[in-house]
Amino acid sequence: MKILALILAGGRGTRLDILSENRVKPSVPFAGKYRIIDFTLSNCTNSHIYDIAILTQYLPFSLNDHIGSGKPWDLDRRDTKITLLQPHDSWYEGTADAVRKNIRYLEQVNPDIVLILSGDHIYKMDYRKMIEQHIQKDAVLTVGCNVIEPKEAFRFGMMATDDNLRITEFIEKPKKTALTLASMGIYVFDKDVLLDQLRKNVDIEDLDFGKHIIPGMIKDNPVFAYKFYGYWKDVGTYDSYLETNLGLIETVDKIKLDMYDPKWKIYTRSEELPAVKVGSKAVIKQALLSNGSIVAGNVERCVLSPGVVVHPLAKVTNSIILNDVEIKAGAIVDHCIIDKHTVIGENAMVGFGDDFTPNQEHPELLENGITVLGKHINVPKNMVIGRNCRIFQTAKLDEVTNNIIYSGSTLR
């Protein structure tokens, strides 16, 4: 049986606005040395699925460079390959439209089964088990689902099933519902059925699996749910991104995602950097430290990406620090997400104070105290930056009045 995996990796990730300003969401760094898409790619490798096409769209350069030939995931094989597909004549308007615009590729590969995946979730899953259920139940479509809290339902396609797991109801991103089964954006299609659905809905420009395909199929077709009981997270907001990263530093009995399982490795493309270096006066508690990091200060409940330098007397807490960030002597960083190549000047305080004013421009993005800094920013010596702040790469911090950026501010 020939299986083709299509990974949808063109989402812009607007709620991660600064982190996705110069990169697509699946390319956002995660857990120190990884990218978000590494989890989906590693799931494919560990499931022995090697025919893969990645559908990109927005800002694809970082993602393309990261994936390359697919060698870190053992995808550069003689008889199988990884293919990067980008839109030609027009942008993708919906998830199913993205597949429809690559229908010639689908016909050319001619698989028996098409496995459609999202490239922006954090989880470990053996796709073979879902495919086995799909075959056993004579399904034409199987939808991967996970149990969530009803308060989160507005972000997902929600469904109900009968006792045999056949889907009886499907609502895309309802404002309010008692349903708890959420679509994971994972679909197993019989190839001919998928092609038929893409062709028969030719009049719908923004064709989407959740909005159009699934609701239109469940009445007259054997469409089933596959319940996945493992860890699965959408890190599409600053809160979920910080929380999910910091969840990896919990004690063994509390951690929900085992990154150290030799039977299910998470692969990535990474630079050859020296080992972590820890200074004689450093204090480190509950942290992930990536290759090339140097810690001479105080680091507590943090994830440090490759090449991060924390100088003596600096203190970093509850934060995600991306590649090659330098935190100079005496600086204090708390509840922050700091993008690559940024420098925090001596004695600066970032994420400071008891003022939790939500971000004034976009309170829905930042209201719980997280401050986010973009790439290549130089925070001046002694500067104070409050909470719920968004500091974009283009901001000119040396022109800030009194060297203070108040809570809830946005600087571009």
N, C-alpha and C positions, 0 to 999 in steps of 0.2 A: 504493500500500500504506500502510495506516494503522498507525503504531507508537505505542504508549503506553508510557512509561517509568514504572515504579513504584519509588521510592526508599525503602528501608526505613531509617528514621532514628529509630527508637524505642529503640535500645539504650542501656542505662544506663551501660555502660563502667565496671563496678565496679573493675577493676584500675587505673583512673585515679582512684582514690577521691576525692581532694581536688579535682582538676580537674573531676570530674563530680558534685561534691556539689550544685551549684546550676545545672547545665546538662547537657543530653544530650550524649553523646559526639560526634556529628557537629558540634555547635556549639562544641567546644573550639577555641580559637585555635591557629593553626599558621603557621609560616614568617613571623612578624611580623604582617602585616596581614590574613591570611586566616583562615578557619575550615576545619575538616577537610572539611565537606560541599561547599565551594567546588570541590573537584577533580572530584567526581562531576557537579555541576551544569555546570561548564565543559566536561566531556567531552560532556555532552548537547548543549550549545550548539554546540560545535565539530563534533559529528557531525550537526548539523542535525536534532536531535530536540527538538521544542518542546512536545509534549503530555506533561506531567509531573505526576504526583501524588506527594506526599511523605507517607509514613505515619509520623506522630509518635506518641509515647506519653508517656514520662517527661519531666517538666520542659520542656514544649514552648515556653515563652514566649520564651526567648532565641533559639531557632531560628526561631520564627515572626517575631520582630522583625527578625532578620537577613535572612530571605528576602523578606518583604513581598510585593510584587506580582511579584517576579522580574526587575525592570528591569535590574539590573547584568548579568544573564546573557541579556538580550534575550528574556525569556520573557513579557513583558507585550504580546503581539501581539494583533491584532484577531481572528485566526482560531484561535489556540491560546492555552493558558493554563497556569498552574501552580496546582495545587490542593493544599491542606493537609488531610489526612484524619486525624482523631483518633478513638480508640475511643469508642463510644457506650455500649453496654450492659455491656461487660466488657472487661478488659485483653486485649491480644494475648498468646497463650500460646506462640507459635512463629512462625517466619518465614512459613510458609505459612498459618498461622491469621490472621496480620495481613492477608494478601491476601484470605482467605476472609471475614473480617468486613467487607470492602469490596467484596463480590462484586456488589452492586447498582450500584456506581459503575462497575465493570468492564463490566457488561452495558450500562449506559447509554452509555458512550463507544464500546463495540463496535469495538475495534481488530482488525486482522488478526493482529498480533504484539504480544506483551507482553514488554517488556524489564524484567527485575527486577534492581535494583541495590542495593548496600549504600552507605550514606552515610558510612561511617567508614574509608575507605581512601585512601591517597595514591598517585595514579598518573595517567598521561595515556594515554587509550585512545580510538581511533576505533571506536565501537560498530558502525558500518556494515559494517566488515569481518567482524565476528562474525555479523551478520545475513545477510550475503551467503553465508557458508559454511553457515549454517543452511538457507537456501533451496536451495543447490546440492546438499546432501546429503539433501534431503527429510527432514530431521530434524523431530521433533515437540518436542524439547527439546535445546538446546545449552547446555553448562555451560562458562563461562570458567574456565581453569585456568592456573596458574603453577608453574614448577619451584621447589621449596624444598628445604632440607636436611631429611633424615628426622628430626632431633632436634626440629624445629619442628612435626612432623605432628600432635601431640596438640591443636593449636589449630585444625585445619582438617579439612574433609572431604577424604579422600584417594581417588584413583582410579587405575585401570589401564585402558588402551585397547588395541584391536587396531591393525593397521597402517593402517586406514582411519579411525582416531580414534573409532571407536564404543566407548563405555564398556562394559567387561566386568565391572568391580568397583568398588564405591564403599563406603567405610567412613567413618563420621562420627567425627572426633576420636579416632583409635585411640591407645591408650597406647604401642604399639610397632608399627612397620611399616617395611618397606623401600621402600614406595611414595614417590614424589617429586612426583607431580602433585597439586597442592592446588587445591581449589575456591576461586575468588575471590569467591564469593557473587554471581556475575553469571549470570543465566539468560535465555535466549531461548525463549519458549514460543509455540507456536501457540495462539491464544486459546481455541479450542474444547477443545483438549486440557487446558489449564490449568483451565478451568471444570469439566471432567469429573473431573479429579483432586481438585479441592477438594470437589466434591459427593460423590464415592464414598468419601472418607475422613472422613465426617461424624462417625464415632464416636471419632475421635482428637482429644482436646481440644487437646493441645499440638502440633498438626500443624506439621511442620518440613520444609523442602525437603531438607536434608541427612540427617535421620534417617529420614524416611518416604517422601517423594515420589520422590526420585531412585532409592534402592535398590529401590523397588517398581516402577519403570518400566523399568529397564535390560534386564531379561530379554526382554520381549515387545514393546518399542517401540524405534524408531530414536532412541536418545539418544546424542549425540556430544559430544566435548570440543573446545573451541576453545583452542589453545595461544597464550597471550600471552607474548611474550618481552621485553617492556619492563619498566621499573621499577614495582614494586608493593609497597607496605608497609602492614601493619596496625599502626597506632600505638596499640595497646590496652594497653600497659604503660608505666610510667615510663621504663624502659630504652629501649624502642623509640621512644618519643616524643622523648626527649632525643637519641638517636642519629640519628634521621631528620631532626630539625630541624638539628642541627649538620652533617649531611651536605650541607646546602645551601650551606655556606660554604667547601667545598673548592675547590681550584683547578680551572680549566676542564677539564683533562685527567682529573680524578678525579671530578668531580661526576656523579651518576647521574640526576638529575632536573633538566632544563633549564627553569627558570622564566622565561627570557628569550626564548623562541622566539616571534617575532611571528606565526607561522602557527598557533600553538596557545596562545592566551593563557589564563591563569587569572584569572577574573573574581571580584570580591567587592564587597560593600557596605562602604564605608569612610567615615569622617568626613573632612570638609575640614579638614585641619590644615596648619600651616606646614611648610616644608622642614626637614630635619635641620640641627641647629646643632652645630658642633664647636668647642670652646674652644681657646685658643692653646697650652695645655699638655696637651691630650688626647693619648692614645696609643691607636690603634685598629688591631688586627690580626685579620684573618679574622672579619668580623662582618656580619650583616644589620642595618641600622638603618632603622626604619620612620619614616614621616612624623610630625612633631611631637616627635621625640626630641631631647634636648639632652645632649651628652656633653662633660664637662669633665675627666673622670678617665681611667682606664685600662680599656679593654674589649678582651678577647682571646677568640676562639673563642666568640662569643655571638650570640644572636638577640634583638634588642630590638624589642618591639612598639610601636605608636604611643603617643606621649606619655611615654615613659620618660625619666627624668632621672637622670644619673650625675654627681654633684658632684665638684669637684676633690679629688684625693688618694684618691678611691674606686677600688677595683679589682674588676672583675667578669670572671670567667673560666669557660669551659665551661658556660655557663648559658643558660636560656631565661627571659627576663623579659617578662611580659605587660603589658598596657596600663596606663599611668599609674602605674607603680611608681616610687618615688623612692628612690634610694640615696645617702645623705648622705655628707658629707666624711669620708674616712678609713675608710669601711666596706670590708670585704673579703667578696666573695661568690664561692663556688667550687662547681661541680657542683650547681647548684640549679635548681629550677623554681619561680618565684615568680608567684603569681596576681595579678590586677588590684588596683590601688589600695593596695598594701601599701607601707609605708615602712620602710626599713632605717636605723636610727638611726646617728648619728655613731660611728665607730670600732667598730661592731659587726662580728662575724665570723660569717658564716653558711656552713655547709659547711666546718668547720674541723677540722684535726687529722689524726693518723695512726690513730685508732681507727675501724675499719670494722665495728663491731658491727652485724649486721643489725637491721632494725627488730624490736623485741621483740614487738610486737603482731601484725604481719604481715610476717614475714621474706621471704615469697614476693613481696612488693611492692617492698621496698627492701633490697638486700643489696650493691649495687655502689658505694655511696658517695653516691648522689643524696639531697639533702634537699629537701623540698617544703613550701612555705608557701602557705596559702590566701589568699583575698581579704581586703582591708581590715584587715590585721594591722599593728600598730605594734611593730616590734622596738626595744626600749629602747636607749638609748645604751650603748655598751661591752658589750652582751650577746654571749655566745659560744654558738653553736649548732653541735653536731657534725654527723656524717654519718649518712645513713640515717634522718633524722628526718622525722616527719609532724606538721606544725603546722596545725591546723584553724582556721578563721575565728573560732570562738568561744573559742579559747585566751586566757587572761589572762596575758600574758607579764610584765606588771609585778608579778606575784605570785610569779615564779619565784625560788627560793632561790639566792642568790649570783650571780644573773644568768647562770647557766650551764644549758644544756640539753644533756645528754650524748648521745653517739651512740646511735642505736637507739631514741630516745624517741618517744612519741606524745603530743601535747598537744591536748586538745579544749576 
